[in-house]
Amino acid sequence: LSALQPSSFARAIADEADAAQGPQAEECSLLQGPRPGSRRGPAGPDEETAPELLAVAAPSLAPTPSHLPSQDVAGEIERLLDGDEADETATAEDVISAFQDDAAAIAGIVKDPSLANAVELVQAVGSTLGLIGGPTGLVLSTVFCVGGLFMSYFVDSPSQPSVADLFKAFENRIGKHLEVIQESITNLASVMTTIVDKVIDISEWTTLGGDERAKTDSLYRQILSQTQDAATSTGKDQEMGWNDVNASYASYRGIVEPYLTQQNVFANTTLRTLLSQSLERSTGSPWQAAMSYQDFLASRVKAWHLVSTYYTNKEGAQNPHAERLMTDLVDDIEGYRYVTDYGVSWTGTKEKYTGFYHNIKLDFHLSDIVNWTRSKLARCNVRNAQFEADLAGTKTPGDENDCEDRRLRMVLSNENSRALAETCGQAGRYLVDKATEQWGHAPWYRVQLFFIHQASAGYVTDCNPGYYKHVSDGWRSWLPSPYTNIHFGDATNGGNGAIVVSMSSDPDKKYEGKVLGLDTNHPRAELWEELYQGLPTGIRTPIVRDGAGGAVAWGGRNARLWHYTRQSWSGGNTEDWGDYFDKIHLMASNDNGGAFVFNDNGLWNLYSTNYDKPTNWGGRLCTTENLPVDGPVKQVMVEDGASGVWLIDYTCDGKAVLQRWERGQGRIESGQIAVSASVPALNSGGTIVALAPHIVNGYDPDLDKFYAVSDKGFMYMFHVERAGSTSEYTLTAQELPQGKGCGVPSAFFHSDNNGGVFFTCHGYTGLWHIWGGESTKAYHWTQQ
């Protein structure tokens, strides 16, 4: 047992049982400092336990043992090792406060160095220092509190202790955990090679950043081993063992005491350097730095213990040397606290995190994690290693629709990154947040859209934020060429392309259109068939996506509906959906393989099985002939992203009313009005001429807001709010920033699948983007 060091094995044990609450835990607890006259018991549940710490019997005050009831001790140790893990310990403020508040109590106890009061001294110091957490709690609370427990039996017991039984109980307890430990190792080994390397590094006892501190710990372990040997010996061997222990304290004091006065060993500046090194090395992290902090602090306390024990043995508990050493220790720990508050910074390199943070300065605060147990820090180190490995994996190319930016965002959104941000303290949240900040106003979720503007076709994708790709020229026409993208913006669940009714550039053939399939494989578009567009109603949306990879169009010399299915992209036949409607004013996708139609008789829902007898969802607010307006119908309509539509209709007195229609009781056949509200007057005047839904990631439509653009060229985000507890709604218009020199937006006004909207402008090249209601300006995307 004495050969076991605080290694990965010991921490695996600690991970399974961080220390249990014994029957006297309220007296020897990490949650409160010692009080005068109190009796101390075993360590509390917030401490970690390593095998080396049970070979203890406080060597600085060890008398020749009397007798100890073996079954009681075995029971105490059994309870000590059982219990649930508690990852959090006291804060640095608690530690300092406990030291300061209890200094007088400790000083009063040491005035009487009798065995009974020695018990109080050992356990009081153990409880107070145990507040520090991590290795200090591991080293001190267990050593001192359990050591005091041993000695409390010595005080009144006339018989010889059976220490062998004590260690037998501990050995049995270890055996119960071997299977769990092996399983954990196997699980770690299954992670990719990069992580295995980092886990191995994490499992090693962290370098303390200096030979002197490493030597202090080595000497401390030797004294614990000698103490164990003396405690388990009998007769003259035991007497010689205790003499060896005392001699070792005297010898080691001469080595260690100079370290307490050399500023380069335990100084705050040395600690800062150590933390920086722990963070900057290739396998480093904030949690590795926290481990280094704990090791540094534990080493300082061990140095104090070695030297102060020497003076206590030589001169008694009442001596100025011991007092000075305690004062210096308290002062140093206070100084180390400021180091953790200050934190540690690092400027990203090309090598670490695959260069993702290159030249970005990161400032990590450690004050919330330096008191965590080592097992929790190790878990966060593993998550950090997984995070690094995931980032490295983004360098591997994917399919033709993939890109590195997309893969990076997937990493930042995956389960491990969320756990890193949510469970690994301020440092984990900060690391992930600084990564996501790099996207700024660029789309986070997938967006893949085609648009036609000024006789050119373009393609925009989240893989190249701020730019669009020129696809083809030759799209000039006498009348605008209507078209629809076959998805909201994310082609994950559908083909990626646009179906265009390309109009002729000859004024004598201005109503002659051709249906074309435009995608990355057909940049000049593939001709499907001709579709005449001399329609009786001046419809503004004669083609809309069907939500299933195709589109529904209105046209022909004898106007009727046509359905272009997903198979149309590979030469499939067009479906003739007949001439049930003689007039159509507006259309919008129903996201179920069909479309909504708005005409003189209201709103209709049709799809592949009812196109010959579509379902009427409801009537109009006023018939066309009774509307007090001249010219074309002013109504506008767009899908809402939830199998319904946003519709602005007009009453017979000319008032605009916003309606959102949805399925009736979840049925596709019937519909109902979910929202109805008056459209307020626009700040810049004019009339709404186009709408766009507020869509995020294709699956999260925001049904309390939508986008709109007026015939004056101003854009708005409309917010729908319920009027108190009533069923009535109010509508407010938030005017959005325009593109510089944009003028009146053209026909392309489309959701960006990220809660924003894309649009093009008459008389101005390029594409514009507003990323949401908080957008301070419209961003100009230029040709790549």
N, C-alpha and C positions, 0 to 999 in steps of 0.2 A: 504493500500500500504506500509506503514512503517513497517508492520510485515513481508513483503516478504524479505527473505534473499537470498544471491547469491547461490541458491541451484540448484538441477537438473531442477526445473521448470524455474528458471531464465535463466539457460544456454540453456534450450530448446528454450526460447524466443530469446536468443542471437544467437542461431544457425540459427533461421529463419531470424533474422534481426540484423546483427552485428553492425549496426549504419549507418545511411545514411548521404549522403553529402548534407549539407544545402547550402543556397545561399551564405554564407560567409565562406564556408569551406576552401577556399584558404588562409584565414587569420588565421584559427584555425585548422591547419592541422597537422596530425602525420608525414607528410613527410618533414616538415621543422620546424626549431626552430623559436621562436618569434623574432621579430625585433623591435627596438625602434620606438615608435609612431604608431605601427600597431593596428588595431581594430580587435578583435577576434570574430568569430562566432561559430556555433555549431560544434560538434565533426565530425571528418573525417571518411571515410568508413572503415578504418582498425581497429576501436575500437569495443569492445563488449559493450553491454548495458544491465544492470540489473535493475530491478524495483527500488531497493533502491536508485539508484543514481540520480533519477529524483526528489527526495525530497531534493533539494539542496540549492539554494540561498546562496552561500558562507557564512557560518555562521561567519567566523572570521571577516568579514568586513560588516556584514549586517546592514544597516541603517533602520530607520522606513520607510517602503515602501511607495512610492507615488502611481501612478496609472499605470496600465499595460493593453494595449488593448488585451482583451481575445482572439479574433479571430486570432490575429497575433501570439500570443504565442502558441495557439493550433496548428496552421499551422506549426510553427517551430518544435514542438515536433513530429507532424505527419511525417514531412520530416526526422526528426532525426531517427525515428524508421524504416522507410522504407529503402530499398536498398539491394543490393546483399552482400553476405558474402565475406569478404576478410580475408583469413587465415593467411597471412604473415604480420608481422609488422616489424618495423625497427630493425636493429641489435644492439647488445650491444654497438658496437663502435659508432653507430649513437647517442645512448642515451648519452653516456659520452661526445661526441663532442658537442651535443646540450647544455648540462649543462654548459660546460666550455665556449663555445662561447657566451652564453646568460647571463652569470652571471653579466656582467657589465650592460647589458640592464635592467635586473631586479633590480639591485642595484640603477640605475638611476631613475626608476619609483617610488620606495618606498620612495625616498626623498620627494616626494609631495604626502601625504596620502589623497588627495582630492578624492571625489567619482569617478570622471572621471578617475583619474589615478588608483584608486582601481580596476576599470573595467579592465584596461590594465594589472595590476598585476595578477589578478585572471586568466585571459585568457592566459597570457603568461606562467605562471607556469603550467596551465592545458595542453597547447600544448606541452611544453617541456617534462613534465613527461609522457604524453601520448605516447611518443616514446617508452617507456619501453615495452608496450604491455601487453597482458594478464590481470590479475587483476589490475595491476597498471594503465594501460590505462583505464580499466573499472572504477576504483575508481577515478582517477584524471582527465583524459581528460573530461569525462562527467560532473563530479562535478564542476570542475573549469570553463570549457568552457561554459556550460549551465548556471552556476551561473553567469558568466560574462555577458552572454546574457541577463539574467533577469535584472542585474544592469545597463546594457546599456540603457534599457527602463526607469529605474528609473531616470536617469540623466536628461532627457529632458521632461518627462511626468508629468503633474500636477495631474493626476487622480489615483485613487486607483486600484491596479491590481486585476483581478479576477482569483485567483490561482485555484479555483474549476474547472473552465473550462479547465485549463491546464491538471489537473489530469483526468478529464472526457475524454479528448482526448486520454490520455494514456490508460485508462481503456478500451475504445472501441477497441484500437489497440490490446490489449491482447486478447480480445474476438475473434478476427479474426484468432488467431493462435491456439486456444484450440483444434480444430479438428485435425490439423496437429500434435500437441503435443501428443494427445491421440493415433493417428495412430503410431507414433514413439514408444511409450511405448508398444503398442500391438506387434509391430514387434520385439522389444527386448525380450518380454516375450516368444516369440515362439522359441527362441534359447535354446539349452539344458541347464540343471540346472546349470552346472558349470559356464557357461557364465553369466547367470542371476545373480548368486551370485556376480560375479566380476563387473558386470555393476552396481549393487546396491552399491557396495563399491565405484566405480568410481563416482557415482552420488552424494555421500555425500560430503559436504564441507571438503576438505582435512585438516587433523590435521596439525597445523603449527609446531609441534615438540617442543612445550614449553608452559607452562601455561602463562608465561608473554606475549608472543606474542598473544596467544589466548585472553587474557584479554584486550590487546590493541585494538584488532579488535572489541571486545564486546563493549568497551567504545566508540569507533568510531561510531558504529551503533547507540548507544544510543543518541549521539550528533546529528547525522543526523535525527533521529526521533524527537528530541526536536526542531530542526531547522524547520522541516516540520510543526510541530504543531504551532510554532510561526508564520510561513509564512502564514498559512491558518486561523489564528485567526484575530480578529479585536479589535480595541479600547484598553481598559486597558488589556484585555487578551493577546493581542499581545505584549504590552509593558512588561508585566510580563513574557511572553514567551521568549523574547530576553534577559531579565535579567537572566532567568534560564539558557539560553544557555551560557552566559558569565560566570555564576557561575560554570557551569559544566566544562568549559574549565579550570578554575582556579583549580577546585577540581581534575580533571583528570590529569592535568599537574603534580601535586604532585605524582600521582601514576606512570605515564608513564616516566617522565624525568629520573628517576634512571635507567630505562632499557637502555637508550641511552649510559650510561657510564659503564654498567655491561658487561664485555667482553663475558660472557657466554650466553647472550641473542641474540645479533645481530652480533656476531663475525663470521668471515669467517670459523673458525674451527667448529662452531656450524652448519653452513650451510652445510659443508661437511658431518657432521654426519647425518643431516636430509636427505640429498640426498641418502646416503647409506641405511638408514633405509627405505626410500621410495622404493628403488630398491629391497632390500633383503626380505622384508616380502612376505608372500605367494601370495598376490594379487598385489605385486609391479611390477614396470616396469620402463624403462627409461622415459616414458611419464608421469607416476605418479610422478617421481622425478622432471620432468620439472614443473609439477603443484605445487609441494611442493616449488620449487625455486620461482615460481611466487608468491605464498602465502607468503613466507618469505620476499621477496622484497616488496610486497604490505604492509605487516605488518610494515616493517621498515619505509616506506613512511608515513603510517598513524600515526606512533608514532611521526615522525617529524612534521606532520601537527598539531597534537594536541598541542604539546609543543610550536611550533613557533607561532601558532595562539594566544596562551595565552600571549606571550611576545609582539606580535603586538598589541593586544587589550590593554595591560597594559601600554606599553611604546612607542607605535607608531612603524611605520614600520622601522624607523631609530634606531636600537638598536643592540648592539654587540651580544646579545643572539641569535637573529634571524639569524644574519650573520654566527655565529659559527655553528648553527644548520644546515644551508644550506651547509656549507663547509664540515661538518662531513657526511652529507648525500651523497654528491658527492664522497667523499673518500670511503665510504662504498660500494656504487654502483660500483665504479671502482674495489674494491676488490672482489665483487661478480662476476664480469665479469671473473676474473682469475679462479674462482672456476668452472665456466661453461667450460672454455677452458681446465682446468685440467680434467674435466669429473668425472665419478664415476665408480668404478670397483666392480665386484661381482664374486665369485667363486661358480660354480654350485653345487647344493646339490642334494640329492637323491629324495627330495620331489618336488621341483619346476621343472616345465617343464617335469614332469614324470622322472626326473633323466637324461634327455637326455644330459645335459651339466655337468654332475657330475664331479667334480674336474677340470673342464675347467675354466680358468680365462677369464672373459669377461671385456673389458674396453670400456665403453660407453662415447662418447663425446656428450654433451648436448647443445653446443653453437648454433647449428642450429635449435633447437626446443624450447628453453626457450622463444622465442619471438612469438611463435605460439599462436593463439587464443585458449581459453579453449575448445571450441567445437571440434577443430581439434585434440587436444591432447586426448580428450575423445574418438574420433573415432579411433585413433590409439590404445588406451587402449582396446577398444572393439576388434579390430583386434588381439591384443596380447592375449586377453582372449580366442578368438576363436582358435588361434594358440596353446595355452596350452591345450584346450579341444581336439583339433585334435590329439595332441601328446598323450594325455591320451587314446584316442580311439584306438591307435595302439596296445595297450596291449590286446585287444579283438581278439582272434584267428579267422582266416578266414577259407577258404576251404583248401583242401589238397595241392593246388598249391600256397597257400599264405604263407607269412612269415612276421615277424615283421619288418625286414629291408625293405622289399618292401613297407609295409604300411607307414613306416616313410618317404621314398622317395616320396610317393604319397602326403603326407602332405606337404612336402617342395616344391612340384611342383604345389599345388592346387591354386585356385584363391585367397583365403585369404592370403596365404603366399606370393604370388607375390605382392599383394597389400601392405602387410606389408613392403616388401623390397623396393617397388617403390614409396610409398606415405608417409612413416613414417620417413623420414629423414635418417641420417647416422646410427642412432641406429637400425632402422628396417632392413636396408640393412646388417648391421654388424651381427645382431642376426641370420638372415637366412644364411648368408655366412659362419659363424662359424659352423653352423649345417652341411652344405653341404661339408665343408672341411673334415669332419670326414670320408668321403668315400675314400679320397685319389685317388689311382689308381683303386679301386674296381669298378665293373660295376655299373652304375646308372640305366640303363634300364634293363628290364627283359632279362635273358639269361637262356635257358634250353637246354642243348646239351648232347647227348651220344657220347662216343668215345671208340674205341677199340685199345688197345696197349699192346703188350707183353702178349698175351693170356688172357687178362682181359678186361672186359667192365667197363667203368666208366661213371658217370653222374655228370655234372657240372651245377651249378645254381648260380644266383646272391644272393641267400639267404645265402650262405656260402662263401663269397669271400676269396680266398686264399686256398680253399680246394675243393676236389672233393669226391664224394661218390663212393665207390666200389660197383658195381652192381652184377657181376658174373665172374666166371673163366671158363676155358674150351674152350677158343677161339683160341687155337693154331692151325695153319694150314700150309700146305706145301707151298701154294701160299697165298698172302695177300687176306683177305676177304673184298671185296668192300662193302661199305654201304653208306647210306645217311640219314641225319636228315631230317625230313619231313617239317621243317620250318627253317627260318634264325637263330633262336635262341629264339624267343619269341613265345610261344605256345598259345598266347591269342586268335588268330583267327584260330587255327588248333590244331589237336591232338599233343600230346607230345610223340615223339618216334623216332626210327630209323628203317629203313628196311635194313636188312643185307643179302648179298649173302655169306653165311658161307661156306668156302672151306674146303675140307677134309684134315686131317693130315696124311693120308696114301699116300705115293709118287706114288703108283700104281693107286690111284684114285684122283690125284691132281686136275683134271679139273671138278670133280663132286662137284657141289654146291647146297646148300639148302637155299631157301628164308625164312627168319625168321623175325618175328615182335618183336622188342625189345623195351620195355617200362617199367615204374615203376611197372606195374601190371604183367609183364612177364619178370622178371630179367634174367631168363635163356633162354628167347626168345621162341616164339611159332612158330612151323613149319607150313609154308604155302604150299610150294611145292618144288620140286627139279628143279634146273636150271643149265644145263651144261654150262661150261665156257671155253671150248676149242675153242676160237674164232680166226678167221683168221688174225686179224689186230694187236693183242697185245694191245687192247684198254685199256686205263688207267682209264676210268670213265664209266664202264658198267652199272651203276645205278645212277640215279639222281632224286631228288624230283620233283613232278609235280606242286607244288605250291598250291595244293588243298587237302593236307592230305594224298597223296599217292606217288607213284614213277613210273618211266619208266625204264625198264631194257632191256638189250641186251644179248641174250643167247639162249641156246637150241642146240641140236645136229644138227638141221638145223636152223642156227642162224636167229633169228627174234626178233621183239620188243614185249615186254609184259608190260601191264599197270596194276599196283596194285593200286586200288582206295581206297578211304577212307573206303569203305565198307569191304575191305580185312581184316581190323583189327577185324571185327566181323564175319568172315567166308564167306565174299562175293567172288564171282567168279573172276578170273583173266581175263582181256580183252586181247585177241590176236590181236595185231596190225599189224601182217603180216610181210612179208619178202620183202617189197618194196626195202630195202637196202641190198645189198649183203656184203658191208663192211661199218663199222663205226669206225672212229678214235677217235672222242671225242663226249661227250654229255654234256648238261647243261640245267637246268630248264628254261622254258619260263615263269614260274609263272602264267600260264593260263591253268593249267590242262594238260600240255604236256611237250615237250622238244625240244631243239635245237639239231640238229645232224650235225656234221662236217665229211665229207668224201671226196673221191677223186673229187667229183663234186661240192664241196663248202659247203655253210651253208644252212640248211633246218630248217623250222619251222613246227612242227606237233602237233596235239592235237586230241581230241576224234572224231571230225567230218571230219578230212582230212588225217588220218593216212595212208589211202590207196592211197592218192595222195597228199603228203605234198607239201608245198610251198617252192620253192628255193629262198632264199633271195639274193644270190650272189655267184660268183665263187671264186676259190682259186687264190692266187698270182702265184702259180706254181704247176703243177701236181706232184704227189708223185714220179713218175719215173724220172722226170727231176731235182729233188732236189739234190744238191751236198753234200748229207749227207749219212752216213751209218747207218744201224740199224733202230729202230722204228721211227715213225714220231715224230718230236720235237715240234709240235704245242701244245699250251695249251689254254684252254677256261674255262670260269666261268661266271655264271649269273652276271648281273650288279645291280640287285635289282630294276630295272625299266623296266622289261619285255624285256630286251635286253641282250647282252653278251659282255664281254671283250674277245678278241681273239688275240693271237700272232701267226701270220702266217709268212711264209718265201718266199722271192723272189727266182728266179732261180739262182741268184748269191750268195745265202746263207745269205742274210741280213734279220734280224728279223724286222717285222713291227707290231706295235700295232694297232688294229682296235677296235672301239666300234660300234657295230651294234644296231640299234634301229628300232622301228616300223616306217613304212613309212606313214606319215601324219595321225598318230593315228590308223592305221588299223593293226589288228593282222595278216592279211594274208601276207602283203608285208613288206619288210625291206629295210633299207638303211644304209650306213656308215655315222655315225655322227662324228667320229674322226679317223684320220689315222696319225701315226707318227712313225718315225724310233726308234727302241729300242737302246739306247746307250750301249756301252760296260760297263760291270759291273766292279766295282773297284776291286773286289776279284776274277774276272774271272768266268768262268762257263756259264751255260745255264739255263734259266728259266724253271722250271719243274712243278710249281704249282702256281695258282693265288687264291686270295680271294678278294671279293668286300669290299668296305668301307661302312658299313651299320650302321645307328644309329636309334634305336627304330623301326626297321622293315619297316618304312615308309619314311625314309630320306636317300636314297642312295646318296653318294657324288660322282658325275660323273666326278670329275676332279682328282680323285686319286683312287688307288687300291694297294693291297699288292701282293708281289711275293716272291718266294723262289727259289734259284738256286740249281743245283746239287752239288755244293760245300758246301751247308749248310748255306749260307748267306741269310738273309732276307732283303727285300727292300720295301719302300713305293714309288710308282711311282706317279709323279705329271704331269698332263696334262695341258699345257698352250698354249693359242692361240698365234701364232707368229704375234704380232702387230695387225693391222686391217685386215689382210688377212684371208683366210679360212684355212690356214695351221696351224699345231700344232707341238709343241715340247714336248719331254718327258724327264724328269729328274728322276734319281734314287737316292733316299735317303737311304743309308745303315742303317739298324736298329740293335740294340744290340741283341746278341744271348744269349740263355740260356747257363749257365756255363756247359761245357762238353757236349753240346747237340749233336754236330756232324751233320750229315745230317738229317734234319727233315723227319719224316715218313709221311704216307699218310694223317694224320689228320692235315689239315691246313684250319681253318674255321673262318669266321667273328664272333666277339663276340657280335654283335648287339649293340655295344657301340662305334663304330669307331675304334676298335682294332681287334686283331686276337689271336686265340688260336692255339697252335701246340704241337705235341708230338715229341720226339726225339728217334732215334735208340739207343739202348744200354743204355737208361736212363729212370728211372721210373718217373711217375708223368706227370703233364701237365704244359705247359708254357704259359705265357700271355704277350703280348705287347699291352698296352692300347692306343697307338697312335703314331704319328710321333714325339711327344715331350717326349716319354718314354725314360728314361735314361738307362734302363736295361730291360731284360726279367725277369718277376716274376715267380718264381716256385710255382705252386699250388700242394700241397701234399694231400695224402689220409686222409680223415677225420677219 
